[in-house]
Amino acid sequence: MASPQLTRAPVEEDAPNRLRLEAVPVSVLDEVEHSGTLFRGPFLRLWLAQVTSSLGDWVGLVAILALAARVGGGASSGTAVGIVMVARMTPGFFLASVGGVLVDRWDRKKVMVLCNIGRAAVLATLPWVENLWGLVLASLLLEVMTLLWSPAKEASVPNLVSTDKLSAANSLSLVAAYGTFPVAAGLSAVLFKVNEWLGHFSALDSLQLNSESIALYFNVLTFLVSAALIATLSLPRPERHDLGPINLRATFEDLADGWRFIGSSPVVRAVMLGLATGLFGGGMVVPLGIDFSRQVLEAGKAGFSLLLTALGMGVAAGVLLLSAVSRKLPRERIFVLSAFGGGAFLLLGATASTLSLAMICVALLGVCAGSVYVIGFTILHENVRDELRGRIFATLYTLIRLCLLAALALAPFLSEVLDRVSRSINGPDRAVTVAELTIGLPGVRLTLWFGALVVLVAGCLAAWSLRRPPSTTMD
């Protein structure tokens, strides 16, 4: 059989860092271009694989945390859950960049299939784990394989989707990653009932069935289904130059190439700075939301649930809006404006004293957050060469993980410090009066204001980066 014809789209002269698909079989591009919708062809299969694995992963994560609490036992259950979460987070700080190098060297389709099979195999052993350190080891292995799977998936999307459909594709990816969480929550309750029914069959005693193991077995099944979908996927593999053997020196050289590209591309640098810094500020909403609803809005946990609902609806609205009008938008400008909008609405929401006004602001914050995510990933897909995508997305995930973890850890501490400062300056009621208008200044509100300021700074950094000329151009 004759080898497929390869093509490389030209790059605009006025945008030296804006790159298009290269060395992709024409037949595959033609199939995507003329499909008329993303719900056909190879992208649909990849998206279904992501939906399936994400759904199982949410169910499995809840089961692993419950298993950690049970293994830890008693007063140490909270510590056990924390140790397992640290085990899930730690590999990303040290291995994500190396994983990006491997993804750029290896066949991405095989990487995704083998990682899903490997994750299924690890999960299948967890029902027999009876100590915390076995659970920690399993969590480390799961995270290492996830660090390979995610960049491989992101790097493959532009090879399956035409440029004008990248925004819609990233919108669907956002839905697959996070829209499956509420479905997983309901499914967990169903699986609990299934476990009660299966408990009547003594022949299944060897499977160690309980509320955690039935969820883990479901997660195993989802990973295997996802692997099967990807295994039958027609994923073009662009030509690459001979990269030589993998060794320590070559790995560092590949890492340096990725970092040099980030430094030389204003657009890519702007997305990195905007997404990572914005998440540091916006991530403070998660640990402080309940306190804000209780102390400022006087709405309790019910108010916090309504705020989360408003945020989710806002994100969904932003994703749908971008899917409808993405072709007409100047993406770099919309990215910057969305970052500024997110900071502004977070500031207004933290200033609000009524639940209804706070919900409106949080919903608009969600619209901006969804826009930043979709537009940011689309810009990276458009501006990064295929042979560098694994490293770039691995670096992005590392920055996001680091900034989000810092926000989750620092926000409660900062809130307590600012609360004591406000109490010492403004008295026990922690309030100030300006022109007959009294506003409370508890630590939680001050911290959310600080988070909003960080998001606004993220928008400024992105705008500053886009205005700077590229220092070098990588061929």
C-alpha positions as CSV (number, residue, x, y, z in Angstrom):
1,M,0.0,0.0,0.0
2,A,1.3,3.4,-0.9
3,S,2.2,5.7,2.0
4,P,-0.3,8.5,2.7
5,Q,0.4,11.9,1.2
6,L,1.6,14.4,3.7
7,T,1.0,18.1,3.8
8,R,2.0,21.2,5.8
9,A,-0.2,24.2,5.9
10,P,1.6,27.6,5.4
11,V,2.2,29.9,8.4
12,E,1.2,33.5,8.2
13,E,4.1,35.8,7.9
14,D,2.7,38.2,10.5
15,A,2.4,35.5,13.1
16,P,5.7,33.5,13.3
17,N,4.6,31.5,16.3
18,R,1.1,30.6,15.0
19,L,1.5,27.1,13.7
20,R,-0.8,24.7,11.9
21,L,-1.0,21.0,11.6
22,E,1.9,19.5,9.8
23,A,2.6,16.1,8.3
24,V,-1.0,14.9,8.8
25,P,-2.4,12.6,6.2
26,V,-4.6,14.5,3.8
27,S,-7.3,11.8,3.8
28,V,-7.8,12.3,7.6
29,L,-8.0,16.1,7.3
30,D,-10.5,15.8,4.5
31,E,-12.6,13.5,6.5
32,V,-12.6,15.9,9.4
33,E,-13.1,19.0,7.3
34,H,-16.1,17.6,5.5
35,S,-17.7,15.9,8.5
36,G,-19.9,18.9,9.2
37,T,-19.9,18.2,12.9
38,L,-17.6,17.0,15.7
39,F,-20.0,14.2,16.5
40,R,-18.6,12.1,13.6
41,G,-15.3,10.5,12.8
42,P,-12.3,9.9,15.0
43,F,-12.8,12.9,17.4
44,L,-16.1,11.5,18.6
45,R,-14.3,8.2,19.5
46,L,-11.6,10.1,21.4
47,W,-14.2,12.2,23.2
48,L,-16.3,9.2,24.2
49,A,-13.1,7.6,25.5
50,Q,-12.5,10.7,27.6
51,V,-16.1,10.8,28.9
52,T,-16.0,7.1,29.9
53,S,-12.7,7.4,31.7
54,S,-13.6,10.7,33.4
55,L,-16.9,9.3,34.6
56,G,-15.1,6.2,36.1
57,D,-12.3,8.3,37.5
58,W,-14.7,10.5,39.5
59,V,-16.4,7.4,40.9
60,G,-13.1,5.8,41.6
61,L,-11.7,8.8,43.3
62,V,-14.6,8.9,45.8
63,A,-14.1,5.2,46.4
64,I,-10.3,5.5,47.0
65,L,-10.9,8.3,49.5
66,A,-13.5,6.2,51.3
67,L,-11.1,3.3,51.3
68,A,-8.4,5.5,52.7
69,A,-10.7,6.6,55.5
70,R,-11.6,3.0,56.3
71,V,-8.0,1.8,56.2
72,G,-6.8,4.7,58.3
73,G,-9.5,4.1,60.9
74,G,-10.8,6.2,63.7
75,A,-9.2,9.5,64.4
76,S,-6.5,9.0,61.8
77,S,-8.9,8.6,58.9
78,G,-8.6,12.3,58.0
79,T,-4.8,12.0,58.0
80,A,-5.0,8.9,55.8
81,V,-7.2,10.7,53.3
82,G,-4.7,13.6,53.2
83,I,-1.7,11.3,52.6
84,V,-3.5,9.6,49.7
85,M,-4.3,13.0,48.2
86,V,-0.7,14.1,48.6
87,A,0.3,10.9,46.8
88,R,-2.0,11.8,43.9
89,M,-0.7,15.3,43.7
90,T,3.1,14.8,44.2
91,P,4.1,13.1,41.0
92,G,2.9,16.0,38.9
93,F,5.4,18.4,40.4
94,F,8.4,16.1,39.5
95,L,7.4,13.9,36.7
96,A,4.9,15.8,34.5
97,S,7.6,17.5,32.4
98,V,9.5,14.2,31.8
99,G,6.1,12.7,30.9
100,G,5.7,15.4,28.3
101,V,9.0,14.5,26.8
102,L,8.0,10.8,26.6
103,V,4.7,11.7,25.0
104,D,6.4,13.7,22.3
105,R,8.7,10.7,21.5
106,W,6.3,7.8,21.8
107,D,3.2,6.8,19.8
108,R,0.5,8.7,21.6
109,K,-2.2,6.2,20.7
110,K,-0.3,3.4,22.3
111,V,0.5,5.6,25.3
112,M,-3.2,6.3,25.9
113,V,-4.2,2.7,25.5
114,L,-1.5,1.3,27.7
115,C,-2.1,3.9,30.4
116,N,-5.8,3.1,30.6
117,I,-5.0,-0.7,30.8
118,G,-2.4,0.0,33.4
119,R,-4.8,2.2,35.5
120,A,-7.4,-0.6,35.2
121,A,-5.0,-3.2,36.5
122,V,-3.9,-1.1,39.5
123,L,-7.5,-0.3,40.4
124,A,-8.5,-4.0,40.2
125,T,-6.0,-4.8,43.0
126,L,-7.3,-2.1,45.5
127,P,-10.2,-4.2,47.0
128,W,-7.5,-6.4,48.5
129,V,-5.3,-3.6,49.9
130,E,-5.5,-3.5,53.7
131,N,-2.9,-0.9,54.6
132,L,-2.3,2.7,53.9
133,W,1.0,2.4,52.2
134,G,-0.3,0.0,49.6
135,L,-3.0,2.5,48.8
136,V,-0.4,5.3,48.6
137,L,1.7,3.2,46.2
138,A,-1.4,2.5,44.0
139,S,-2.2,6.2,44.0
140,L,1.3,7.1,42.9
141,L,1.1,4.6,40.0
142,L,-2.3,5.9,39.0
143,E,-1.1,9.5,38.9
144,V,2.0,8.7,36.9
145,M,-0.1,7.0,34.2
146,T,-2.6,9.9,34.2
147,L,0.4,12.3,33.7
148,L,1.1,10.5,30.5
149,W,-2.5,10.0,29.3
150,S,-3.6,13.7,29.6
151,P,-0.8,15.3,27.5
152,A,-1.1,12.5,25.0
153,K,-4.8,13.2,24.6
154,E,-4.4,17.0,24.4
155,A,-1.6,16.7,21.9
156,S,-3.7,14.5,19.7
157,V,-6.8,16.7,19.4
158,P,-5.4,19.1,16.6
159,N,-4.6,16.0,14.5
160,L,-8.2,15.0,14.5
161,V,-10.0,18.4,14.4
162,S,-9.7,21.2,11.8
163,T,-8.6,24.6,13.1
164,D,-12.0,26.2,12.9
165,K,-13.5,23.5,15.2
166,L,-10.8,23.5,17.9
167,S,-12.9,25.8,20.2
168,A,-15.9,23.5,20.0
169,A,-13.6,20.5,20.6
170,N,-12.1,22.0,23.7
171,S,-15.6,22.9,25.0
172,L,-16.6,19.3,24.7
173,S,-13.4,18.2,26.4
174,L,-14.3,20.5,29.3
175,V,-17.7,18.9,29.5
176,A,-16.1,15.5,29.5
177,A,-13.6,16.3,32.2
178,Y,-15.9,18.1,34.7
179,G,-19.5,17.7,33.5
180,T,-19.3,14.0,34.4
181,F,-18.8,14.8,38.1
182,P,-22.5,15.3,39.0
183,V,-23.4,12.2,37.0
184,A,-20.7,10.3,38.9
185,A,-22.2,11.4,42.2
186,G,-25.6,10.0,41.3
187,L,-24.1,6.9,39.8
188,S,-22.2,6.2,43.1
189,A,-25.6,6.0,44.9
190,V,-26.8,3.5,42.3
191,L,-23.7,1.4,42.6
192,F,-24.2,1.3,46.4
193,K,-27.7,-0.3,45.8
194,V,-26.1,-2.7,43.2
195,N,-23.6,-3.8,45.9
196,E,-26.4,-4.5,48.3
197,W,-28.1,-6.7,45.7
198,L,-24.9,-8.5,44.8
199,G,-24.2,-9.2,48.4
200,H,-26.9,-11.9,48.4
201,F,-24.8,-14.0,46.0
202,S,-22.3,-16.1,48.0
203,A,-20.5,-17.0,44.8
204,L,-19.2,-13.5,44.5
205,D,-17.6,-13.4,48.0
206,S,-14.1,-13.8,46.4
207,L,-14.5,-10.4,44.8
208,Q,-14.4,-8.6,48.1
209,L,-17.6,-6.7,47.3
210,N,-18.4,-3.7,49.4
211,S,-19.4,-0.1,48.7
212,E,-15.8,0.9,47.7
213,S,-14.9,-2.2,45.6
214,I,-18.0,-2.1,43.5
215,A,-17.1,1.5,42.5
216,L,-13.5,0.5,41.9
217,Y,-14.7,-2.4,39.6
218,F,-16.9,0.1,37.7
219,N,-13.8,2.4,37.3
220,V,-11.8,-0.6,36.0
221,L,-14.6,-1.3,33.4
222,T,-14.6,2.4,32.2
223,F,-10.8,2.4,31.7
224,L,-11.0,-0.8,29.7
225,V,-13.8,0.6,27.5
226,S,-11.9,3.8,27.0
227,A,-8.8,1.8,26.0
228,A,-10.8,-0.2,23.5
229,L,-12.3,3.0,22.0
230,I,-8.8,4.5,21.6
231,A,-7.3,1.3,20.2
232,T,-9.7,1.4,17.3
233,L,-9.1,5.1,16.7
234,S,-7.7,6.2,13.4
235,L,-5.1,8.6,14.9
236,P,-2.6,10.0,12.4
237,R,1.0,10.0,13.5
238,P,3.0,12.9,12.0
239,E,6.5,12.3,10.8
240,R,9.3,13.1,13.1
241,H,13.1,13.4,12.8
242,D,15.2,10.7,14.4
243,L,15.3,11.8,18.0
244,G,17.9,9.3,19.1
245,P,17.9,7.1,22.2
246,I,16.2,8.4,25.4
247,N,18.8,9.2,28.1
248,L,19.3,11.8,30.8
249,R,21.0,14.3,28.5
250,A,18.5,14.0,25.7
251,T,15.6,14.4,28.2
252,F,17.1,17.6,29.6
253,E,17.6,18.9,26.0
254,D,14.0,18.1,25.1
255,L,12.8,19.9,28.3
256,A,15.0,22.9,27.5
257,D,13.5,23.0,23.9
258,G,10.0,23.2,25.4
259,W,10.9,25.9,27.9
260,R,12.7,27.9,25.2
261,F,9.6,27.7,23.0
262,I,7.4,29.0,25.9
263,G,9.8,31.9,26.4
264,S,9.9,32.7,22.7
265,S,6.2,32.6,22.0
266,P,4.2,35.6,23.4
267,V,0.9,33.9,22.8
268,V,1.8,30.6,24.5
269,R,3.5,32.5,27.4
270,A,0.3,34.6,27.8
271,V,-1.9,31.5,28.1
272,M,0.5,29.9,30.6
273,L,0.6,33.0,32.8
274,G,-3.1,33.7,32.5
275,L,-4.4,30.2,33.3
276,A,-1.9,29.4,36.1
277,T,-2.1,32.8,37.9
278,G,-5.8,33.0,37.4
279,L,-6.4,29.6,38.9
280,F,-4.3,30.7,42.0
281,G,-6.7,33.6,42.6
282,G,-9.9,31.9,41.5
283,G,-9.1,28.7,43.3
284,M,-9.5,30.5,46.6
285,V,-13.2,30.4,46.1
286,V,-13.2,26.6,46.8
287,P,-12.0,26.4,50.4
288,L,-13.6,29.7,51.4
289,G,-17.1,29.3,49.7
290,I,-18.8,27.8,52.8
291,D,-17.4,30.4,55.1
292,F,-18.4,33.2,52.8
293,S,-21.9,31.9,52.5
294,R,-22.2,31.5,56.3
295,Q,-20.4,34.6,57.5
296,V,-21.2,37.2,54.8
297,L,-24.4,36.0,53.1
298,E,-25.9,34.3,56.2
299,A,-27.1,31.5,53.8
300,G,-25.2,28.5,55.3
301,K,-24.5,25.4,53.4
302,A,-27.6,25.7,51.3
303,G,-26.4,29.1,50.0
304,F,-23.0,27.5,49.2
305,S,-24.8,24.8,47.1
306,L,-26.7,27.5,45.2
307,L,-23.4,29.4,44.6
308,L,-21.8,26.2,43.2
309,T,-24.9,25.7,41.0
310,A,-24.6,29.2,39.7
311,L,-20.9,28.7,39.0
312,G,-21.6,25.5,37.1
313,M,-24.4,27.0,35.0
314,G,-22.1,30.0,34.2
315,V,-19.3,27.8,33.0
316,A,-21.8,25.8,30.8
317,A,-23.2,29.0,29.4
318,G,-19.7,30.3,28.6
319,V,-18.8,27.0,26.9
320,L,-22.0,27.0,24.8
321,L,-21.6,30.6,23.8
322,L,-18.0,30.1,22.6
323,S,-19.1,27.0,20.7
324,A,-21.6,29.1,18.8
325,V,-19.5,32.1,18.0
326,S,-15.9,31.0,18.3
327,R,-15.1,31.4,14.6
328,K,-15.9,35.2,14.8
329,L,-13.8,35.9,17.9
330,P,-10.3,37.3,18.1
331,R,-9.1,34.6,20.5
332,E,-6.1,36.3,22.1
333,R,-8.2,39.4,22.9
334,I,-11.1,37.4,24.2
335,F,-8.7,35.4,26.5
336,V,-7.4,38.6,28.1
337,L,-10.9,40.1,28.4
338,S,-12.2,36.9,30.0
339,A,-9.4,37.0,32.5
340,F,-10.2,40.6,33.4
341,G,-13.9,39.8,33.6
342,G,-13.3,36.9,35.9
343,G,-11.4,39.1,38.3
344,A,-14.0,41.8,38.2
345,F,-16.9,39.5,38.8
346,L,-15.1,37.7,41.6
347,L,-14.5,41.2,43.2
348,L,-18.1,42.1,42.8
349,G,-19.3,38.7,44.1
350,A,-17.1,39.0,47.2
351,T,-18.5,42.5,47.8
352,A,-22.1,41.4,47.6
353,S,-24.1,41.0,50.8
354,T,-27.1,39.2,49.4
355,L,-27.3,35.7,48.0
356,S,-29.1,36.7,44.8
357,L,-26.5,39.3,43.8
358,A,-23.6,36.9,44.7
359,M,-25.2,34.2,42.6
360,I,-25.4,36.5,39.6
361,C,-21.7,37.5,40.0
362,V,-20.6,34.0,40.5
363,A,-22.5,32.9,37.4
364,L,-20.8,35.6,35.3
365,L,-17.5,34.5,36.9
366,G,-18.2,31.0,35.6
367,V,-18.9,32.3,32.1
368,C,-15.4,34.0,32.1
369,A,-13.8,30.9,33.6
370,G,-15.2,28.6,30.9
371,S,-14.1,31.1,28.2
372,V,-10.5,31.3,29.6
373,Y,-10.2,27.5,29.7
374,V,-11.6,26.8,26.2
375,I,-9.9,29.8,24.5
376,G,-6.6,29.1,26.3
377,F,-6.4,25.4,25.2
378,T,-7.5,26.4,21.7
379,I,-4.7,29.0,21.4
380,L,-2.2,26.4,22.6
381,H,-3.5,23.8,20.1
382,E,-3.1,26.4,17.3
383,N,0.3,27.7,18.2
384,V,2.3,24.7,19.3
385,R,4.0,22.3,16.8
386,D,3.0,18.7,17.1
387,E,6.4,17.5,18.3
388,L,6.3,20.0,21.2
389,R,2.7,19.6,22.3
390,G,3.3,16.9,24.9
391,R,5.9,19.0,26.7
392,I,3.8,22.2,26.5
393,F,0.6,20.6,27.9
394,A,2.6,18.7,30.6
395,T,4.1,22.0,31.7
396,L,0.7,23.7,31.7
397,Y,-0.8,20.9,33.9
398,T,2.2,21.3,36.3
399,L,1.7,25.0,36.6
400,I,-2.1,24.6,37.1
401,R,-1.6,21.9,39.7
402,L,1.0,24.0,41.6
403,C,-1.1,27.2,41.6
404,L,-4.3,25.4,42.5
405,L,-2.7,23.5,45.4
406,A,-1.1,26.8,46.6
407,A,-4.6,28.5,46.6
408,L,-6.2,25.6,48.4
409,A,-3.5,25.6,51.1
410,L,-3.0,29.3,51.6
411,A,-6.6,30.7,51.3
412,P,-7.8,29.4,54.8
413,F,-4.6,30.5,56.5
414,L,-4.7,34.0,54.8
415,S,-8.4,34.3,55.7
416,E,-7.6,33.7,59.4
417,V,-4.7,36.2,59.4
418,L,-6.7,38.9,57.7
419,D,-9.7,38.3,60.0
420,R,-7.5,38.9,63.1
421,V,-6.0,42.0,61.5
422,S,-9.5,43.3,60.6
423,R,-10.7,42.6,64.1
424,S,-7.8,44.5,65.7
425,I,-8.3,47.5,63.4
426,N,-12.1,47.7,63.0
427,G,-13.3,46.2,66.2
428,P,-15.3,43.0,66.9
429,D,-17.8,43.6,64.2
430,R,-15.0,43.9,61.6
431,A,-16.9,46.6,59.7
432,V,-16.3,50.1,58.3
433,T,-18.7,52.9,57.5
434,V,-18.2,55.2,54.5
435,A,-20.8,57.8,53.6
436,E,-23.4,56.1,55.8
437,L,-22.7,52.8,54.0
438,T,-21.5,50.0,56.4
439,I,-19.6,47.1,54.9
440,G,-18.3,44.1,56.9
441,L,-14.6,43.2,56.4
442,P,-14.2,39.6,57.7
443,G,-11.1,37.7,56.7
444,V,-13.0,35.6,54.1
445,R,-14.2,38.7,52.2
446,L,-10.7,40.3,52.3
447,T,-9.1,37.0,51.0
448,L,-11.6,36.8,48.2
449,W,-10.8,40.4,47.3
450,F,-7.1,39.4,47.2
451,G,-8.0,36.5,45.0
452,A,-9.8,38.8,42.6
453,L,-6.8,41.1,42.5
454,V,-4.6,38.1,41.6
455,V,-7.0,37.2,38.7
456,L,-6.8,40.8,37.5
457,V,-3.0,40.7,37.6
458,A,-3.2,37.4,35.6
459,G,-5.1,39.4,32.9
460,C,-2.5,42.1,33.0
461,L,0.3,39.6,32.6
462,A,-1.4,37.9,29.7
463,A,-1.9,41.3,28.0
464,W,1.7,42.3,28.7
465,S,3.0,39.0,27.2
466,L,0.9,39.4,24.1
467,R,2.2,42.9,23.5
468,R,5.9,41.8,23.7
469,P,7.6,40.7,20.5
470,P,8.9,37.2,20.3
471,S,12.6,37.0,21.2
472,T,13.3,34.0,19.0
473,T,11.5,31.9,16.5
474,M,11.8,28.1,16.6
475,D,11.7,26.3,13.3
